Amino acid sequence: MSCSSRIKKSVNVDPLFSERTSLRLTQEKAAAAMIGSVRAQTMNDSTLHKFVLRRNNQMNPVIYNDVIQRRSSPGACFTEGNIFTITDRVSQYILKDGNNIIRTGSYYISSDLLNDNGIISKSNTPILFFFRGESKKEEVNIARDIYYLKDIYTNQANIDKIFISMHPLTSQDGSYNFNVFDVSAGIDSSRINNVNDIESFEFILDKARETLGLDSDSPVYARGHSSGGEFCYRLAKDGLLNGMVVSGANYIYDNLEPPVYDETFTEPDISFVFIIHGVNDTLVPYDNSNNQEDFSYNTLPSSLGIEYYDTIYSANNWLDNLSYRDISNIDEINNDLKYVNIGTELNENYLEIVNYYYERNNEDINFRLWRINGGTHNIPKNLEEEIRDEMNTIIINI
């Protein structure tokens, strides 16, 4: 059977099975007709999945980082040389990083990015990484990938970035049964399978650049929420991002400290920082100074000994850095109100957002803080679409 990702209905389905009844053959042909389609990526039809995943005996489509050619995401066979080359649908991958740790995630590459030879047209095409919050199961991570990548970020007129997610890991010693990113910097992180998620991130980034033919310094942006947002902060502190969008996350006392300005901070340069936070977030605090003081931490982070700085402090530190110490308080920059309908056209439900913004003249530096009045820890879909569009505008203008 061909390893093409664009299998036609007329393709011969052979020889995955040695003995087939006429009914089985009919089922296989029906499955083959859907290979490579959006329906194939999202459906739960057992016939289709047994058909395309029989050799792997895998529960979900995967991509292997080895020399053995195996059945992978519906309609495509992969070897190490062509990982990250399937286009126009969200696909899962499995890679083993430099610490010999298995990492999982999803990716999306639009065919709009390819030339006539099926190669990425621009070697400086940006990669947008997604780091979602904590979860209990890999199925939850994959569902989030489909939701954010397929339902939101690929649902736009022009796609000029490569999308890659990276899933967090469950603790090795069983002390913490949620998947979580290692956001610790210089302290014991034995509760995490991987002692350094930075290693995994750099491995996946290098593999993507190598496979897709991108420049070694092609732009890297990140969208992170909750624990994933804290991981964005750690990546930025290590100078590994060109821009980031963070929600529901903050720096952590005696663990992940805010950046301190110095003259070397902008090398490599980070072009934009976009922070989103709900005032009524009871998990990660927006403001520790007043009414949030009594409910800033729920039992989950406090049981791990996590004590957060608030968003105001985190935002002020980034503003101090990006302005070269000219401005150190968000109240000193421009702000306006914007309203986002998180309901429907018939049942409108508007969020009020205070938009703080700063741009450093002639330096391609941009800072945003969206304070969501009445907002909680989670980000509604309609708001995420607004975040996506705002991020695109920022990147275009830097």
C-alpha positions as a Python dict, from the first residue, in 0.01 Angstrom:
ca = {
    (1, 'M'): (0, 0, 0),
    (2, 'S'): (127, 343, -86),
    (3, 'C'): (259, 567, 190),
    (4, 'S'): (107, 876, 31),
    (5, 'S'): (-85, 1111, 261),
    (6, 'R'): (-332, 1184, -21),
    (7, 'I'): (-473, 838, -96),
    (8, 'K'): (-758, 834, -351),
    (9, 'K'): (-1074, 627, -332),
    (10, 'S'): (-954, 416, -621),
    (11, 'V'): (-636, 303, -447),
    (12, 'N'): (-576, -70, -403),
    (13, 'V'): (-595, -166, -37),
    (14, 'D'): (-339, -444, -16),
    (15, 'P'): (-164, -625, 149),
    (16, 'L'): (-232, -525, 511),
    (17, 'F'): (-446, -831, 572),
    (18, 'S'): (-378, -1184, 450),
    (19, 'E'): (-731, -1320, 479),
    (20, 'R'): (-1033, -1103, 412),
    (21, 'T'): (-1399, -1173, 365),
    (22, 'S'): (-1594, -971, 111),
    (23, 'L'): (-1750, -777, 398),
    (24, 'R'): (-1409, -708, 547),
    (25, 'L'): (-1278, -594, 209),
    (26, 'T'): (-1574, -356, 176),
    (27, 'Q'): (-1500, -215, 521),
    (28, 'E'): (-1133, -170, 435),
    (29, 'K'): (-1213, 10, 112),
    (30, 'A'): (-1450, 239, 299),
    (31, 'A'): (-1176, 311, 550),
    (32, 'A'): (-921, 372, 275),
    (33, 'A'): (-1150, 626, 114),
    (34, 'M'): (-1129, 838, 429),
    (35, 'I'): (-755, 812, 485),
    (36, 'G'): (-603, 1155, 477),
    (37, 'S'): (-931, 1332, 538),
    (38, 'V'): (-1029, 1555, 828),
    (39, 'R'): (-1295, 1302, 922),
    (40, 'A'): (-1032, 1031, 953),
    (41, 'Q'): (-836, 1241, 1200),
    (42, 'T'): (-1130, 1299, 1433),
    (43, 'M'): (-1361, 1001, 1399),
    (44, 'N'): (-1386, 711, 1643),
    (45, 'D'): (-1466, 443, 1388),
    (46, 'S'): (-1293, 127, 1508),
    (47, 'T'): (-1268, -18, 1158),
    (48, 'L'): (-1070, 277, 1030),
    (49, 'H'): (-835, 287, 1326),
    (50, 'K'): (-773, -87, 1328),
    (51, 'F'): (-708, -63, 957),
    (52, 'V'): (-450, 214, 967),
    (53, 'L'): (-293, 127, 1305),
    (54, 'R'): (-294, -255, 1296),
    (55, 'R'): (83, -288, 1251),
    (56, 'N'): (157, -54, 1538),
    (57, 'N'): (-105, -183, 1778),
    (58, 'Q'): (-130, 178, 1899),
    (59, 'M'): (-430, 349, 2055),
    (60, 'N'): (-356, 678, 1878),
    (61, 'P'): (-178, 781, 1557),
    (62, 'V'): (192, 834, 1628),
    (63, 'I'): (517, 913, 1453),
    (64, 'Y'): (827, 710, 1538),
    (65, 'N'): (1179, 846, 1554),
    (66, 'D'): (1360, 539, 1424),
    (67, 'V'): (1464, 372, 1100),
    (68, 'I'): (1165, 137, 1081),
    (69, 'Q'): (888, 240, 847),
    (70, 'R'): (556, 202, 1028),
    (71, 'R'): (193, 292, 987),
    (72, 'S'): (136, 630, 1145),
    (73, 'S'): (-116, 913, 1124),
    (74, 'P'): (-394, 813, 882),
    (75, 'G'): (-263, 793, 528),
    (76, 'A'): (110, 834, 581),
    (77, 'C'): (417, 622, 659),
    (78, 'F'): (711, 783, 834),
    (79, 'T'): (1081, 731, 888),
    (80, 'E'): (1314, 955, 1084),
    (81, 'G'): (1390, 1156, 773),
    (82, 'N'): (1042, 1289, 711),
    (83, 'I'): (897, 1357, 1054),
    (84, 'F'): (687, 1678, 1062),
    (85, 'T'): (608, 1668, 691),
    (86, 'I'): (240, 1575, 685),
    (87, 'T'): (27, 1879, 599),
    (88, 'D'): (-317, 2029, 649),
    (89, 'R'): (-426, 1834, 955),
    (90, 'V'): (-330, 1799, 1319),
    (91, 'S'): (-100, 1498, 1360),
    (92, 'Q'): (62, 1341, 1665),
    (93, 'Y'): (431, 1262, 1712),
    (94, 'I'): (647, 1062, 1952),
    (95, 'L'): (1016, 1148, 1989),
    (96, 'K'): (1290, 1043, 2229),
    (97, 'D'): (1487, 1346, 2350),
    (98, 'G'): (1853, 1382, 2448),
    (99, 'N'): (1775, 1257, 2800),
    (100, 'N'): (1630, 937, 2649),
    (101, 'I'): (1283, 1053, 2754),
    (102, 'I'): (980, 988, 2531),
    (103, 'R'): (804, 1315, 2443),
    (104, 'T'): (467, 1349, 2275),
    (105, 'G'): (277, 1629, 2110),
    (106, 'S'): (101, 1735, 1794),
    (107, 'Y'): (181, 1955, 1498),
    (108, 'Y'): (16, 2128, 1204),
    (109, 'I'): (182, 2241, 883),
    (110, 'S'): (-33, 2428, 632),
    (111, 'S'): (16, 2347, 266),
    (112, 'D'): (12, 2724, 216),
    (113, 'L'): (367, 2723, 352),
    (114, 'L'): (495, 2483, 84),
    (115, 'N'): (632, 2552, -263),
    (116, 'D'): (552, 2346, -572),
    (117, 'N'): (805, 2083, -463),
    (118, 'G'): (640, 2032, -126),
    (119, 'I'): (918, 2212, 64),
    (120, 'I'): (876, 2498, 311),
    (121, 'S'): (903, 2809, 93),
    (122, 'K'): (1070, 3037, 348),
    (123, 'S'): (1351, 2905, 564),
    (124, 'N'): (1274, 3168, 828),
    (125, 'T'): (913, 3052, 871),
    (126, 'P'): (823, 3092, 1241),
    (127, 'I'): (729, 2804, 1470),
    (128, 'L'): (458, 2864, 1729),
    (129, 'F'): (487, 2619, 2021),
    (130, 'F'): (189, 2537, 2243),
    (131, 'F'): (233, 2445, 2609),
    (132, 'R'): (-100, 2370, 2774),
    (133, 'G'): (-170, 2332, 3145),
    (134, 'E'): (-177, 2027, 3367),
    (135, 'S'): (-371, 1714, 3277),
    (136, 'K'): (-408, 1355, 3394),
    (137, 'K'): (-399, 1158, 3070),
    (138, 'E'): (-239, 1169, 2728),
    (139, 'E'): (-589, 1156, 2577),
    (140, 'V'): (-660, 1491, 2742),
    (141, 'N'): (-346, 1641, 2590),
    (142, 'I'): (-444, 1519, 2243),
    (143, 'A'): (-797, 1652, 2285),
    (144, 'R'): (-654, 1990, 2376),
    (145, 'D'): (-431, 1982, 2069),
    (146, 'I'): (-731, 1919, 1845),
    (147, 'Y'): (-924, 2196, 2021),
    (148, 'Y'): (-657, 2466, 2007),
    (149, 'L'): (-470, 2379, 1689),
    (150, 'K'): (-755, 2255, 1472),
    (151, 'D'): (-1054, 2446, 1607),
    (152, 'I'): (-886, 2780, 1674),
    (153, 'Y'): (-539, 2839, 1531),
    (154, 'T'): (-585, 2661, 1199),
    (155, 'N'): (-928, 2818, 1162),
    (156, 'Q'): (-803, 3145, 1014),
    (157, 'A'): (-767, 3285, 665),
    (158, 'N'): (-388, 3293, 642),
    (159, 'I'): (-154, 3058, 826),
    (160, 'D'): (208, 3171, 815),
    (161, 'K'): (347, 2966, 1104),
    (162, 'I'): (418, 2602, 1187),
    (163, 'F'): (229, 2485, 1496),
    (164, 'I'): (387, 2235, 1737),
    (165, 'S'): (264, 2134, 2082),
    (166, 'M'): (471, 1968, 2354),
    (167, 'H'): (295, 1766, 2623),
    (168, 'P'): (395, 1774, 2991),
    (169, 'L'): (504, 1464, 3183),
    (170, 'T'): (367, 1284, 3487),
    (171, 'S'): (586, 1263, 3797),
    (172, 'Q'): (825, 970, 3807),
    (173, 'D'): (785, 893, 4177),
    (174, 'G'): (406, 905, 4175),
    (175, 'S'): (393, 1200, 4414),
    (176, 'Y'): (209, 1408, 4158),
    (177, 'N'): (-27, 1227, 3924),
    (178, 'F'): (-95, 1520, 3693),
    (179, 'N'): (108, 1587, 3381),
    (180, 'V'): (307, 1904, 3451),
    (181, 'F'): (595, 2097, 3300),
    (182, 'D'): (922, 2126, 3487),
    (183, 'V'): (931, 2499, 3549),
    (184, 'S'): (1188, 2473, 3826),
    (185, 'A'): (1514, 2655, 3773),
    (186, 'G'): (1802, 2520, 3975),
    (187, 'I'): (1605, 2325, 4239),
    (188, 'D'): (1530, 1956, 4283),
    (189, 'S'): (1281, 1844, 4020),
    (190, 'S'): (1269, 1471, 4100),
    (191, 'R'): (889, 1474, 4080),
    (192, 'I'): (920, 1521, 3704),
    (193, 'N'): (1007, 1237, 3467),
    (194, 'N'): (1238, 1463, 3273),
    (195, 'V'): (1483, 1654, 3490),
    (196, 'N'): (1495, 1927, 3231),
    (197, 'D'): (1212, 2005, 2991),
    (198, 'I'): (1443, 2257, 2829),
    (199, 'E'): (1636, 1960, 2687),
    (200, 'S'): (1320, 1822, 2529),
    (201, 'F'): (1214, 2157, 2388),
    (202, 'E'): (1551, 2218, 2223),
    (203, 'F'): (1555, 1863, 2084),
    (204, 'I'): (1209, 1898, 1927),
    (205, 'L'): (1294, 2244, 1792),
    (206, 'D'): (1621, 2121, 1637),
    (207, 'K'): (1446, 1817, 1487),
    (208, 'A'): (1174, 2034, 1334),
    (209, 'R'): (1423, 2283, 1188),
    (210, 'E'): (1640, 2005, 1047),
    (211, 'T'): (1350, 1811, 895),
    (212, 'L'): (1172, 2112, 749),
    (213, 'G'): (1483, 2293, 627),
    (214, 'L'): (1445, 2598, 851),
    (215, 'D'): (1723, 2834, 951),
    (216, 'S'): (1898, 2760, 1278),
    (217, 'D'): (1778, 3098, 1406),
    (218, 'S'): (1426, 3094, 1258),
    (219, 'P'): (1175, 3274, 1485),
    (220, 'V'): (1029, 3076, 1775),
    (221, 'Y'): (714, 3193, 1949),
    (222, 'A'): (520, 3024, 2230),
    (223, 'R'): (163, 3020, 2356),
    (224, 'G'): (134, 2884, 2708),
    (225, 'H'): (-142, 2853, 2966),
    (226, 'S'): (-114, 2778, 3338),
    (227, 'S'): (183, 2541, 3392),
    (228, 'G'): (256, 2579, 3021),
    (229, 'G'): (268, 2955, 3061),
    (230, 'E'): (518, 2921, 3343),
    (231, 'F'): (727, 2705, 3113),
    (232, 'C'): (715, 2988, 2857),
    (233, 'Y'): (855, 3219, 3123),
    (234, 'R'): (1138, 2977, 3187),
    (235, 'L'): (1217, 2945, 2814),
    (236, 'A'): (1218, 3323, 2777),
    (237, 'K'): (1445, 3362, 3077),
    (238, 'D'): (1692, 3127, 2908),
    (239, 'G'): (1676, 3335, 2589),
    (240, 'L'): (1506, 3064, 2380),
    (241, 'L'): (1200, 3256, 2255),
    (242, 'N'): (1148, 3549, 2020),
    (243, 'G'): (804, 3620, 2161),
    (244, 'M'): (542, 3467, 2390),
    (245, 'V'): (175, 3475, 2484),
    (246, 'V'): (104, 3366, 2842),
    (247, 'S'): (-221, 3326, 3035),
    (248, 'G'): (-307, 3203, 3383),
    (249, 'A'): (61, 3183, 3484),
    (250, 'N'): (310, 3365, 3704),
    (251, 'Y'): (660, 3347, 3839),
    (252, 'I'): (721, 3143, 4155),
    (253, 'Y'): (904, 3244, 4473),
    (254, 'D'): (1245, 3076, 4523),
    (255, 'N'): (1194, 2875, 4204),
    (256, 'L'): (1112, 3065, 3887),
    (257, 'E'): (1217, 3421, 3955),
    (258, 'P'): (1121, 3713, 3727),
    (259, 'P'): (1388, 3839, 3484),
    (260, 'V'): (1627, 4105, 3608),
    (261, 'Y'): (1723, 4377, 3365),
    (262, 'D'): (2082, 4400, 3246),
    (263, 'E'): (2249, 4515, 2927),
    (264, 'T'): (2276, 4162, 2788),
    (265, 'F'): (1907, 4083, 2829),
    (266, 'T'): (1814, 4148, 2468),
    (267, 'E'): (2063, 3901, 2320),
    (268, 'P'): (1896, 3702, 2178),
    (269, 'D'): (1615, 3956, 2153),
    (270, 'I'): (1259, 3883, 2257),
    (271, 'S'): (1029, 4094, 2047),
    (272, 'F'): (702, 4075, 2236),
    (273, 'V'): (546, 3966, 2563),
    (274, 'F'): (167, 3930, 2575),
    (275, 'I'): (13, 3844, 2914),
    (276, 'I'): (-355, 3758, 2975),
    (277, 'H'): (-502, 3706, 3320),
    (278, 'G'): (-845, 3697, 3486),
    (279, 'V'): (-889, 3913, 3796),
    (280, 'N'): (-1091, 3636, 3964),
    (281, 'D'): (-841, 3356, 3896),
    (282, 'T'): (-842, 3150, 4216),
    (283, 'L'): (-556, 2923, 4107),
    (284, 'V'): (-288, 3172, 4003),
    (285, 'P'): (-328, 3527, 4143),
    (286, 'Y'): (-368, 3843, 3939),
    (287, 'D'): (-323, 4071, 4242),
    (288, 'N'): (-200, 3963, 4585),
    (289, 'S'): (-242, 4304, 4744),
    (290, 'N'): (-616, 4317, 4809),
    (291, 'N'): (-921, 4093, 4789),
    (292, 'Q'): (-736, 3806, 4620),
    (293, 'E'): (-512, 3758, 4920),
    (294, 'D'): (-751, 3506, 5078),
    (295, 'F'): (-798, 3283, 4774),
    (296, 'S'): (-488, 3318, 4561),
    (297, 'Y'): (-378, 2958, 4607),
    (298, 'N'): (-596, 2651, 4601),
    (299, 'T'): (-486, 2319, 4752),
    (300, 'L'): (-315, 2197, 4435),
    (301, 'P'): (-23, 2442, 4409),
    (302, 'S'): (5, 2491, 4786),
    (303, 'S'): (41, 2115, 4837),
    (304, 'L'): (348, 2132, 4616),
    (305, 'G'): (494, 2426, 4806),
    (306, 'I'): (425, 2669, 4520),
    (307, 'E'): (392, 3035, 4611),
    (308, 'Y'): (323, 3266, 4320),
    (309, 'Y'): (418, 3622, 4250),
    (310, 'D'): (110, 3799, 4117),
    (311, 'T'): (55, 3905, 3757),
    (312, 'I'): (105, 4273, 3832),
    (313, 'Y'): (455, 4201, 3960),
    (314, 'S'): (536, 3970, 3666),
    (315, 'A'): (406, 4224, 3413),
    (316, 'N'): (593, 4513, 3576),
    (317, 'N'): (918, 4317, 3558),
    (318, 'W'): (875, 4248, 3187),
    (319, 'L'): (782, 4611, 3121),
    (320, 'D'): (1094, 4718, 3308),
    (321, 'N'): (1305, 4490, 3087),
    (322, 'L'): (1146, 4571, 2753),
    (323, 'S'): (1161, 4947, 2816),
    (324, 'Y'): (1527, 4936, 2924),
    (325, 'R'): (1414, 5049, 3271),
    (326, 'D'): (1231, 5355, 3139),
    (327, 'I'): (896, 5226, 3269),
    (328, 'S'): (845, 4987, 3558),
    (329, 'N'): (472, 5011, 3626),
    (330, 'I'): (183, 4912, 3400),
    (331, 'D'): (-16, 5210, 3531),
    (332, 'E'): (230, 5438, 3350),
    (333, 'I'): (155, 5304, 3002),
    (334, 'N'): (-145, 5347, 2771),
    (335, 'N'): (-457, 5142, 2829),
    (336, 'D'): (-807, 5116, 2690),
    (337, 'L'): (-1113, 4897, 2725),
    (338, 'K'): (-1215, 4623, 2485),
    (339, 'Y'): (-1510, 4386, 2497),
    (340, 'V'): (-1518, 4025, 2377),
    (341, 'N'): (-1842, 3833, 2334),
    (342, 'I'): (-1787, 3484, 2474),
    (343, 'G'): (-2150, 3393, 2417),
    (344, 'T'): (-2336, 3367, 2088),
    (345, 'E'): (-2500, 3615, 1855),
    (346, 'L'): (-2835, 3544, 2018),
    (347, 'N'): (-2711, 3512, 2376),
    (348, 'E'): (-2436, 3768, 2411),
    (349, 'N'): (-2200, 3756, 2709),
    (350, 'Y'): (-1929, 4019, 2702),
    (351, 'L'): (-1600, 4012, 2891),
    (352, 'E'): (-1454, 4350, 2982),
    (353, 'I'): (-1081, 4363, 2918),
    (354, 'V'): (-836, 4637, 3015),
    (355, 'N'): (-574, 4644, 2740),
    (356, 'Y'): (-239, 4778, 2859),
    (357, 'Y'): (5, 4832, 2573),
    (358, 'Y'): (356, 4963, 2517),
    (359, 'E'): (578, 4979, 2209),
    (360, 'R'): (939, 5087, 2216),
    (361, 'N'): (1005, 5319, 1922),
    (362, 'N'): (1228, 5188, 1643),
    (363, 'E'): (1317, 4877, 1844),
    (364, 'D'): (1043, 4633, 1737),
    (365, 'I'): (949, 4571, 2098),
    (366, 'N'): (589, 4519, 2202),
    (367, 'F'): (427, 4459, 2542),
    (368, 'R'): (62, 4370, 2610),
    (369, 'L'): (-132, 4293, 2926),
    (370, 'W'): (-499, 4201, 2906),
    (371, 'R'): (-662, 4223, 3248),
    (372, 'I'): (-992, 4036, 3225),
    (373, 'N'): (-1234, 4195, 3470),
    (374, 'G'): (-1437, 3911, 3618),
    (375, 'G'): (-1227, 3654, 3433),
    (376, 'T'): (-1121, 3324, 3589),
    (377, 'H'): (-835, 3080, 3521),
    (378, 'N'): (-967, 2937, 3194),
    (379, 'I'): (-976, 3107, 2854),
    (380, 'P'): (-1305, 3080, 2656),
    (381, 'K'): (-1277, 2987, 2288),
    (382, 'N'): (-1395, 3326, 2157),
    (383, 'L'): (-1136, 3499, 2372),
    (384, 'E'): (-862, 3264, 2249),
    (385, 'E'): (-952, 3363, 1893),
    (386, 'E'): (-909, 3730, 1991),
    (387, 'I'): (-572, 3644, 2149),
    (388, 'R'): (-470, 3467, 1828),
    (389, 'D'): (-561, 3768, 1615),
    (390, 'E'): (-388, 4013, 1849),
    (391, 'M'): (-72, 3803, 1846),
    (392, 'N'): (-77, 3792, 1465),
    (393, 'T'): (-107, 4172, 1454),
    (394, 'I'): (185, 4212, 1692),
    (395, 'I'): (408, 3977, 1492),
    (396, 'I'): (323, 4150, 1164),
    (397, 'N'): (420, 4487, 1308),
    (398, 'I'): (751, 4389, 1470),
}
